[in-house]
Every structure is written in C-alpha cells, then in structure tokens.
Amino acid sequence: MKHNFLAIMKISFALVLILSVSVLATYQVPVEKITVWGGGTSWHFNGYCEFEVTQSHGEDTITVDMVLDQSTSNLLIWKLTVGNIINNGQQYELFNEDDWHAGTQKVDFILQYSGTQESFPTGTCTSNLPSPSNQGTSTTTTTTTTPVTTTTTQPTTTTTQPTTTTTQPTTTTTQPTTTTTQPTTTTTQPKPTTTTTQPTTTTQLTTTTSQQSSTYYTVPVENDNTWGSGTTLYMQGSCTFDIQSQYGIGDIQIDMFLDQTVYVIQIWNAVNLGHSNDYDVYYLHNAHPISNQQLEIGFILRYEGSAASYPTGTCVSDLASSQDTTATTTPTTTTTTTTTATSTTTTPTPSATTTSPTTTPSSSQNVSTAHDYGRLIEYSILFYEAQQSGYLTFNRIDWRGDSATNDVGINGEDLTGGWYDAGDGVKFNLPMSASVTNLAMGLLHWKDAYEDSAQLQHMYNSIKWPLDYLLKCWRPSDRIYYAQVGDGDLDHAYWGRPEDMTMNRPAYYLDDTMSGADVTGGTASALAVGALVFSESDSQYAATLLSSAESLYSFAKDIPGLYNNDIHDITQFYESHEYKDEMCLSAVLLYMATNNPQYLTEAQAFYNDYNHDSVPWAFEWDDKTVLCEVLLYDITGDNIYKTRVENFVTAWMPSGSLPYTTCGLAWRLEWASLRYSANAAFIALLAADVGIGDATAYKTWAMSQIHYMVGDNGEDFSFLIGYGTDFPKRPHHRGSTCDYSPATCDWGTYSSSGPNAHTLYGALVGGPQDLDDTYSDDRNNHKTNEVACDYNAGFQSAVAGLLHFAVNGNLPASPTPSC
C-alpha cells in the first residue's frame, strides 16, 4: 500500500501504536558491519540489523530505534523508513512502511561518517517486536499513524553465472487489498485506522497444479534448464503472466510456492522481498512498470537432489484470475485484512488489486487529471536511474550495473558518478548541470506534486546523484574544475553496454589560465539550487552544496569566457555561445540561498551586461536567460523582467512567432523538437506561479504541449517511453538496446530492426521531424529518436507544475487536442 505522508515532514514525526501480544518485550540486536569504503576522513559504512520474526506484521506497526556511537549522515536504508533523525545522525527512528513476513528480516543500510576505516559506527537496533522466544502466533494490531516517509529501493544485482548473489529485500506487502479505480485516475479513500486480523487460509502445496483460490491469477513454475553436479543443482525457470492493464513498479504482488527448499540465486523482472522460514515460499513484486504485455519472471534456483527432482510449484499474483479489463466508474475503496498465522504449510493470500484498463500508478496521484501526471513523474525519474554512471549504490533498473568506475582526473581524483548524457556514455557537465537546475527548480517550486505522487524521496535520490558528481568535479584547493569525462568521438564509435566500456575516458578540465564561466557558472547554479532543495531534508548536505557553489561561482568570475575556447573537443557536441546567462542565474540562486545582497547586485549586473534586444531563441542548456528573468522578477518585482518573460512565452503560444505542427506542437527545430516546447511549457508554468502574464492562458498552453507529447496528437502515441499503449520501441540509446550480458551487443545490434532489448521507461525521445507531425521509430535517427537528460528535465518539471496546480485546485480544464 502506498502512502502520502511526506507533507507532514515540515511538522513533526509521530508514530503511535498499540500492540497487543501474548508477551510484550523489546527486541534488541547489534549493528553488524558488512563493509567500509572511502578515503581521507569521509567514509561509507554498509551495515545491517537482523531480526528473527515468527509471524506477519502489518504496515506501520514496527518501530526500530537505531542508536550509534557517533554522528552519521546520508542514511540509505532498505526494509524500513526513516521517521526522524536525532543528534546529527547518532539516532534514527525507523518504521515499516510495508508488511513484514515471518522469517529473517535483514535491515541493510549505508551511511556516511567522518574518521578512519577502522572507526566505523557501532550501535544497536531496538525494536518493539517481542524477542524471538516470546513471539506468538497471533497479533491484534491497532495503529494510528502520522509518519514521515522516505522511500529508497535497493538496486538489483545482475549476474549470468549460477553463483550465489544476494538480492536485498525492499518492501513486503501481504495484506489483501482490493482496489477499484476510475477509468482515468485513482481516488483513494482514507486509510482505516484499525486493522482486524483474520486467519489465513491454509493449503498444503504438494503438486505443480494450482491449489490457490481461482480469485487470483496463478501460473506454473516452468523448468527451462537444469545443471549442476553431485547433490547441488541449479534450475533456471520462469513464471509468465499476460498483463492486460498498466502497472507501476511494485504494483503486482506475486507469491512463488515451491515443493521443496530452494535458494533464489538470481531473479529477473521481479524484486525478491523475502521468503518463508523453510525457503519454499518467496514473496516478489514486479521490478519495472508494465503495460499490456507479458510479465516473464525469470530466476535461477539452487536446490539439493538430482536433475530429475527439480523444484515445481506455482506463482500466484494479486491480479484477478480473469484479467477482466472492464472499467468501472466507482471511486476507489480500500479494504485491508491482516493475516495472523504463518507456517511452512500455509499458503498466504497475496495482495489483490483490481484495476481498470487505464493507469493505476504506484505514484498514487490523488487528483483527477486528463493524463496521469504522477505516473509521468515516476517514469521520468526511472529514466534518470537508467542514465547513472559509476558504482550504483541504489538503482531500480535491473539491466544496469556499475560502469565507468575508473573515471579519474589528471591527479587521480575520483570522478565516478553522474549521468550519461544521452544515448551515449559521455558526461558533459554543461547540459548535465542545466538538467539538474531545471529539475531542482521544479522540485523547489512544486514539492507538493512530488508528495502527492509519492515520488519525493525518489526525486531527492535522483538529483543527489549528479549533485554528488558535480561536487567531485570542483577541486577548490587546486582550483581545477572538471567539465567533461569521456571522449565524444571515441565514445560514439562504440555501441554496447556502458558496463562493458573499455575505451580511454579522458577528463577535460579548466584552471586559472583558461576561460569557462559558462560551465562553471552553470554548475554553481545546480549546486546552489540543490542547497535550497535539501535545506529542510538534509541541512548538512545543503551546507556542503552551498559552500561549493559559492567557491565555484567565485572561480567562475575569475575565468570569464566560453569553455569551448579551451576544451576544443566540446565544440561539435555542446558548444557554448554566452556565459553571462549562467552567471546571472548562479548569482540569483546564491542570493536566494544566502540572502546576501551582493549576489543580487551581481546577478543584475551580469544580466545587464549582454544583449536583450530580441526574445531568446529558446530556453535550453545553452541559454538560461529567461529563467534568470523569472527569478529576478520574483525577487525584485521589476516590470522589465516581467515584460521580457511575457514576450518569451507569447512567442511560443499560437498567437506568437513560432510555427505549429498540424496537431498542435510549437515547433522550434527538427533536432529534439519536444525538448524546446517542454522547456517553454516549464517556463510558462513558472511564470504563472510567480504572477507573470495570464495564468490561465499560460497553464492551458503548457498543458496542450505536454499532453501532445504523451498522446494528444492525433495518433494516441506517447513520445514518453512506457506511458500509454503505443510509444517508441527503438530509441537511440546504447544500454537499453543490449540484452542481458553475456549476449552480444555491438553495431550489429544497433542495425537490427527489432525493438530495444529493454524498455527505457520514462525517456522522452526527440519527437516529430516536421510540421506534419511525422515521426519514425528508427534507432538510426538520433535527431528524432535519441533521448537525453536535458530533454526530460523541462518536461518533468512542467508535469510537476501541472500536478501542483491540480492539487491546489487551480488547473484549468484540459484543452481540446488539435487532432
């Protein structure tokens, strides 16, 4: 069950629960070490606390107080959610957002500390669970909850060898939940404050035939292959469901019942949430969004016996057995029942969710809109996870793994992390920093959209990834800034997985002898707005970002000019034409973060120092002028900025100077036509939000552009991959083209006519190639079918703006499509 408790973060954390158990006692376990890594005085500690649980517990009924012997920060945790951080990270109040099954519950976490490799944190985890000797077989639970929720998903480890890997559990849901949704949106009734326990139906599993109720969609476990020697054998198997609706990550719950003890070595397309005490029942959910296609869950199991005695069983989903796609129009009603008895011969009923054929997002958008803005945000965040470079400490994309782990600077500095730019493997900081700035501005202005769609913590995780990398790129003690990692020509000569890259990846830098206020100023902007975004949720990290932003801004002032004057290889990819727009933006954001009037004075000076006789050609990675104008007007109220923003937005509207495609897209350029109109829509919504122009007209126009991109274009075709029923299948994107290793992936794969091996959920492709709305789903066409970080940034923030206005009841009616 998804929750929308994040809005309470500004108030307090409260968790009140009453547990009636046979014997009440606290259960305390030590914090155990897995590994430590880092350098200097900054270290990461990967540890865990492990509880033995003999019965199921409902959501929000378990509290864990983790107490450590020193200050820590940046906690990343699985299976529990952070409710409160006390005493600079020496204490964490945690709770379970999802159900816990009986069995071993290992709560893994990663956190940062200062010191040495040997001085890692120690401590205890104290829960309200009874100790193992006192845990009974039934529990009556009454809960009243107002917790803060932060959601983090453990990355899936992928390997093709039948050797043991560990899949960290994420969240577990076993409460049968029946949900009926409206055709276009989901309205959720308030969560019941009491949960009445009912006994689980017990069924002995002895054969491969379905023994579960016909209410649920059940399929057999198929044996695809077996191998091994002696009594230790392996089986590669699968369970396949025909999915006839659209579901987000984790929307489909699956229980896999087997006739013997097995150990899951590897799993595809599902997340392993946990298992029974006897390892003969595994609790899963879908690892990826899915819509109207087969969900094939593949796995490798280790078992004892002979080749002929391989495991058999069934996979039981919470989908209706009929897969009825008839839509209903009744509001959502949620009924929760908690199972209270678990044994090795018990077949628990999985969570049941009955949905209409329209979207039922895991994002749980709470307002009715013409398109599912919550799902669009969710998918866009997933795209940025597919773009991650470096060591993937969190990632929900199972076909991605660690890559470019040897990225270093000229003095051996660690330059791992960040986002790959587009369909390639280069890290270009000018567009990357622009993307971060646009995304963070959307979060700063419209945080309630991320709260409403239950994506706030995912969004924090998403933008922190490139911010961490940009922090590495600026070396204030050496006065060196790294602007790019990877040679564009070498990189583009390669077609394959980022995990398999072996080409030279040089680091391109700027120092005091060079020019480059554009890329350094742009990065200072990203760091400054990042500090604003994290000021409430992580003040220590925000302070780090702000300090780096200020010193980098100072450095940028010392090296005026364009970075392509000194980094010549950038010219064919991201050539810059002005730097004062970046300096204006970084200065105004630093003013917002510090209230230092000197920054505002300098922002206005930079703005006045370059030409504004004409309306900017676009708002994009190379020209941030109009965003600086919006912010300067919001701060000063000076009508000169207001007028210029109005002129920009008007130029993009139907009465303006831009041509329109037949079906209603404002058209700027063949190469990534959607990027420009999405960015303009973002600016229009920001302008409306700060009192510039006709708010209703601006919102309606922005809606028309975003809706065109996701289906209102005469073809019901979504240019956002994965959304709707018809979307691009062959984006120009290396990683998603390649099947799982060790399958061959090269230029032959690129030239194939089939769809990409993986659906690149949430990626916005370039778009139509002409004013007739012509589009060809052709991998070879990088102008219309490539994807890029900056394509999605303005789009995602525009969607967040639309959802914000919808949540607050001032979004106009959806415009009628032109076609």
WOVENQUI-V182160 format. One record per residue. SS is DSSP state (~ for helix, > for strand, _ for the rest). PSI is psi in whole degrees, -180 to 180 (NA if undefined). NEAR is the number of other C-alpha atoms within 8 Angstrom. Layout:
((SS;PSI;NEAR) (SS;PSI;NEAR))
//
This chain:
((_;134;4) (_;151;7) (_;159;7) (_;64;10) (_;-2;11) (~;-24;11) (~;-21;9) (~;-10;11) (~;-34;9) (~;-16;6) (_;-70;5) (_;173;7) (_;127;11) (>;135;8) (>;109;8) (>;125;7) (>;149;9) (>;119;7) (>;123;9) (>;107;8) (_;166;10) (_;-41;8) (_;123;8) (_;132;8) (_;157;9) (_;155;10) (>;112;11) (>;135;9) (>;157;10) (>;155;9) (_;122;11) (>;147;8) (>;136;9) (>;-56;8) (>;166;7) (>;139;11) (>;162;8) (>;-151;8) (>;159;8) (_;-124;7) (_;2;7) (>;118;11) (>;153;15) (>;136;11) (>;121;15) (>;114;12) (>;-174;12) (>;160;12) (>;135;13) (>;127;9) (>;140;8) (>;118;9) (>;128;12) (_;2;11) (_;167;14) (_;147;13) (>;135;12) (_;171;11) (_;148;10) (_;24;12) (_;-10;12) (_;129;11) (>;143;12) (>;129;11) (>;107;11) (>;117;12) (>;128;10) (>;164;12) (_;7;8) (_;168;8) (_;143;10) (_;172;12) (>;171;10) (>;48;8) (>;129;9) (>;118;8) (>;150;11) (_;149;15) (_;-19;13) (_;163;11) (>;141;13) (>;124;12) (>;-37;14) (>;145;9) (>;127;11) (>;142;9) (_;54;7) (_;41;9) (_;19;12) (_;-15;13) (>;136;12) (>;127;13) (>;122;13) (>;157;13) (>;163;13) (_;119;14) (_;-19;10) (_;168;12) (_;153;15) (>;130;13) (_;164;13) (_;147;13) (>;-168;12) (>;122;9) (>;107;10) (>;114;9) (>;101;11) (>;151;12) (>;159;11) (>;135;12) (>;165;12) (>;148;12) (>;163;14) (>;137;8) (_;-131;10) (_;172;11) (_;-33;10) (_;-16;4) (_;37;6) (_;158;10) (_;146;9) (_;161;9) (>;-160;10) (>;158;12) (>;120;13) (>;121;11) (>;167;11) (_;7;10) (_;147;10) (_;152;12) (_;158;10) (~;-36;9) (~;-17;5) (~;1;10) (_;124;14) (_;-165;10) (_;-1;9) (_;149;8) (_;133;12) (>;123;10) (>;132;13) (>;127;11) (>;142;12) (>;118;9) (>;140;10) (>;57;9) (_;157;10) (_;140;14) (_;132;12) (_;128;10) (_;127;7) (_;137;11) (_;132;9) (_;134;12) (_;151;12) (_;131;11) (_;126;9) (_;132;8) (_;152;8) (_;-2;6) (_;146;4) (_;41;9) (_;165;5) (_;126;6) (_;164;8) (_;124;7) (_;115;9) (_;133;11) (_;149;12) (_;-89;11) (_;154;11) (_;129;13) (_;119;10) (_;2;13) (_;126;12) (>;119;12) (>;124;11) (>;124;12) (_;128;12) (_;130;13) (_;158;17) (_;161;14) (_;-29;11) (_;-9;11) (_;176;15) (_;124;15) (_;122;12) (_;129;9) (_;154;7) (_;143;4) (_;131;5) (_;144;7) (_;-5;8) (>;146;8) (_;122;12) (_;128;9) (>;143;11) (>;147;8) (_;147;7) (_;144;12) (_;128;8) (_;126;8) (_;127;9) (_;127;7) (_;117;11) (_;-16;5) (_;175;7) (_;-6;10) (_;154;7) (_;125;8) (_;3;6) (_;167;9) (_;145;5) (_;-5;7) (_;-29;6) (>;148;13) (>;115;13) (>;135;12) (>;157;11) (>;155;12) (_;118;12) (>;138;8) (>;111;11) (>;-27;8) (>;150;7) (>;151;11) (>;172;8) (>;-175;8) (>;156;6) (_;-134;6) (_;-1;8) (>;113;11) (>;166;15) (>;144;12) (>;129;15) (>;123;12) (>;-177;13) (>;157;12) (>;131;13) (>;126;9) (>;141;8) (>;114;8) (_;126;12) (_;24;10) (_;-165;12) (>;132;14) (>;145;13) (_;179;13) (_;130;12) (_;2;10) (_;-25;10) (_;116;12) (>;136;15) (>;130;13) (>;124;12) (>;115;12) (>;131;13) (>;158;13) (_;6;12) (_;169;7) (_;128;9) (_;163;12) (>;124;8) (>;115;9) (>;-39;13) (>;150;14) (>;144;12) (>;144;9) (_;10;12) (>;160;11) (>;130;14) (>;110;13) (>;-20;13) (>;-175;12) (>;166;13) (_;169;12) (_;-34;9) (_;7;8) (_;36;11) (_;0;14) (>;129;11) (>;140;13) (>;123;13) (>;163;13) (>;163;14) (>;137;14) (_;-14;12) (_;156;11) (_;149;11) (>;145;12) (>;116;12) (_;52;10) (_;177;8) (>;136;8) (>;104;10) (>;111;9) (>;115;11) (>;152;11) (>;158;12) (>;126;13) (>;141;13) (>;134;12) (>;166;13) (>;137;8) (_;-134;9) (_;170;10) (~;-32;8) (~;-16;4) (~;35;6) (_;157;11) (_;144;10) (_;162;12) (>;-161;14) (>;156;15) (>;123;13) (>;118;14) (>;169;14) (>;12;13) (>;149;11) (>;142;12) (_;-30;9) (_;-15;5) (_;40;9) (_;127;5) (_;15;9) (_;126;6) (_;148;11) (_;165;9) (_;12;7) (_;149;7) (_;159;10) (_;135;12) (_;129;9) (_;124;10) (>;132;9) (>;132;10) (>;131;11) (>;127;13) (>;148;12) (_;-4;14) (_;137;10) (_;133;12) (_;174;5) (_;-12;8) (_;15;8) (_;136;11) (_;98;12) (_;143;10) (_;125;8) (_;165;13) (_;138;13) (_;129;14) (_;114;12) (_;124;10) (_;159;12) (_;171;15) (_;-7;11) (_;-176;11) (>;140;12) (>;80;13) (_;145;14) (_;-17;11) (_;-15;13) (_;47;13) (_;135;15) (_;6;11) (_;157;9) (_;124;9) (_;162;10) (_;-34;6) (_;158;6) (_;89;12) (~;-36;12) (~;-42;15) (~;-37;13) (~;-42;12) (~;-46;14) (~;-47;12) (~;-40;13) (~;-40;13) (~;-38;12) (~;-38;12) (~;-43;12) (~;-30;11) (~;-34;11) (~;-20;10) (_;-1;11) (>;139;12) (_;156;14) (>;-157;11) (_;117;10) (_;87;10) (_;-23;6) (_;139;8) (_;132;13) (_;7;12) (_;109;12) (_;-15;13) (_;3;9) (_;148;9) (_;-176;10) (_;141;10) (>;158;11) (_;44;11) (_;-2;9) (_;16;5) (_;117;12) (>;162;11) (_;-175;11) (_;-22;6) (_;18;5) (_;12;6) (_;144;7) (>;117;8) (_;26;11) (_;160;13) (_;-166;12) (_;-172;14) (>;139;13) (_;143;14) (_;-50;14) (_;-122;11) (_;9;12) (_;-162;10) (_;22;10) (_;148;12) (>;102;12) (>;116;12) (~;-25;11) (~;-54;14) (~;-31;13) (~;-47;14) (~;-35;13) (~;-40;14) (~;-45;13) (~;-43;13) (~;-47;12) (~;-41;11) (~;-45;13) (~;-34;13) (~;-40;10) (~;-41;14) (~;-40;12) (~;-43;9) (~;-34;6) (_;49;11) (~;-34;11) (~;-25;9) (~;-39;13) (~;-33;15) (~;-46;13) (~;-34;14) (_;7;16) (_;36;14) (_;10;12) (~;-49;12) (~;-37;10) (~;-38;10) (~;-42;10) (~;-47;8) (~;-40;9) (~;-51;11) (~;-21;11) (~;-30;8) (~;-56;12) (~;-30;13) (~;-41;13) (~;-41;10) (~;-44;12) (~;-33;13) (~;-39;10) (~;-30;9) (~;-23;10) (>;119;12) (>;85;9) (_;-33;8) (_;-30;4) (_;-9;5) (_;50;10) (>;133;11) (>;129;11) (>;121;12) (>;-15;14) (>;144;11) (>;124;14) (_;139;13) (_;119;11) (~;-41;10) (~;-46;6) (~;-42;10) (~;-43;12) (~;-11;8) (_;-4;6) (_;135;8) (_;112;10) (_;-171;13) (_;144;10) (~;-30;10) (~;-21;9) (~;6;7) (_;134;9) (_;-2;4) (_;162;6) (_;135;7) (_;81;8) (_;154;9) (>;125;13) (>;130;9) (>;166;10) (>;144;14) (_;-170;9) (_;-18;9) (_;-2;6) (_;178;9) (_;153;14) (_;42;17) (~;-16;18) (~;-57;19) (~;-35;14) (~;-40;14) (~;-40;16) (~;-39;16) (~;-39;15) (~;-37;14) (~;-47;17) (~;-43;15) (~;-39;15) (~;-46;16) (~;-29;14) (~;-41;13) (~;-39;15) (~;-43;11) (~;-41;11) (~;5;11) (_;-31;11) (_;-43;7) (_;-27;5) (_;82;9) (~;-32;9) (~;-44;7) (~;-40;10) (~;-40;14) (~;-39;10) (~;-45;9) (~;-44;13) (~;-43;13) (~;-44;8) (~;-40;12) (~;-43;14) (~;-44;11) (~;-35;9) (~;-38;14) (~;-43;14) (~;-41;8) (~;-41;10) (~;-39;14) (~;-27;8) (~;-15;7) (_;60;12) (_;157;11) (_;-172;11) (_;140;15) (~;-24;14) (~;-7;12) (~;-26;9) (_;-26;10) (_;87;10) (~;-26;7) (~;-17;9) (~;-19;10) (~;-40;10) (~;-8;6) (~;-59;7) (~;70;9) (_;131;8) (_;150;11) (_;-7;6) (_;150;10) (_;-16;15) (~;-21;12) (~;-42;14) (~;-38;16) (~;-38;16) (~;-47;16) (~;-44;16) (~;-39;16) (~;-43;14) (~;-35;14) (~;-36;11) (~;-35;17) (~;-44;13) (~;-33;8) (~;-24;11) (~;-21;6) (_;19;7) (_;114;8) (~;-20;7) (~;-37;7) (~;-39;11) (~;-42;11) (~;-45;8) (~;-36;10) (~;-46;14) (~;-36;10) (~;-45;9) (~;-41;12) (~;-42;10) (~;-8;7) (_;5;7) (_;167;7) (_;133;6) (_;30;6) (_;-27;4) (_;162;5) (_;136;8) (_;141;10) (_;-37;4) (_;167;7) (_;117;14) (>;-174;9) (_;-24;10) (_;-7;10) (>;105;12) (_;14;12) (~;-50;12) (~;-30;13) (~;-41;10) (~;-37;12) (~;-42;12) (~;-47;14) (~;-40;9) (~;-39;13) (~;-43;12) (~;-33;8) (~;-45;6) (~;-25;6) (_;10;8) (_;123;8) (~;-16;7) (~;-39;6) (~;-41;11) (~;-47;14) (~;-41;8) (~;-35;11) (~;-43;13) (~;-41;10) (~;-39;9) (~;-51;11) (~;-42;12) (~;-37;9) (~;-28;11) (~;-17;13) (_;166;10) (_;-28;9) (_;0;7) (_;-158;8) (_;-12;7) (_;145;11) (>;161;8) (>;147;11) (_;167;12) (_;-37;10) (_;13;13) (_;14;13) (_;128;10) (>;125;13) (>;120;11) (_;-44;9) (_;148;6) (_;-41;10) (_;109;8) (_;56;13) (~;-34;15) (~;-32;12) (~;-47;13) (~;-43;12) (~;-34;14) (~;-43;15) (~;-40;14) (~;-37;14) (~;-41;16) (~;-47;14) (~;-41;12) (~;-40;12) (~;-39;15) (~;-43;10) (~;-46;13) (~;-35;14) (~;-28;8) (_;9;8) (_;25;7) (_;131;11) (_;-170;9) (_;102;7) (~;-43;12) (~;-44;9) (~;-41;7) (~;-45;13) (~;-43;14) (~;-42;12) (~;-45;11) (~;-41;15) (~;-43;12) (~;-37;12) (~;-46;14) (~;-42;13) (~;-36;11) (~;-43;13) (~;-26;12) (_;16;13) (_;-21;13) (_;67;13) (_;20;14) (_;-14;10) (_;-1;6) (_;38;9) (_;128;13) (>;126;14) (_;-5;12) (>;114;14) (_;132;15) (_;-18;14) (_;134;13) (_;-166;10) (_;-13;9) (_;119;8) (>;168;12) (_;137;11) (_;-11;9) (_;54;12) (_;151;13) (>;89;13) (_;117;12) (~;-55;12) (~;-44;10) (~;-18;12) (~;-30;15) (_;131;15) (_;173;11) (_;140;6) (_;141;7) (_;22;5) (_;142;7) (_;137;8) (_;115;13) (_;-162;9) (~;-22;9) (~;-39;7) (~;-43;10) (~;-40;11) (~;-9;7) (_;154;6) (_;-11;4) (_;171;5) (_;162;7) (_;151;11) (_;-31;8) (_;144;9) (_;122;9) (_;73;10) (_;133;13) (_;-4;15) (_;132;13) (>;117;11) (_;172;17) (_;-47;16) (_;-168;11) (_;150;12) (_;-6;12) (_;180;8) (_;-7;11) (_;11;7) (_;26;10) (_;132;8) (_;136;8) (_;127;6) (_;77;9) (_;118;9) (_;-27;12) (_;-13;8) (_;94;9) (~;-16;9) (~;-38;10) (~;-16;16) (~;6;17) (>;164;15) (_;161;14) (_;155;12) (~;-40;15) (~;-19;12) (~;-44;15) (~;-26;12) (~;-54;13) (~;-38;17) (~;-52;14) (~;-42;13) (~;-33;14) (~;-43;17) (~;-42;12) (~;-39;15) (~;-44;14) (~;-43;13) (~;-38;11) (~;-49;12) (~;-36;10) (~;-45;12) (~;-37;12) (_;6;7) (_;20;6) (_;36;7) (_;125;10) (_;171;7) (_;148;5) (_;133;9) (_;152;8) (_;128;4) (_;150;11) (_;-24;9) (_;NA;8))
//
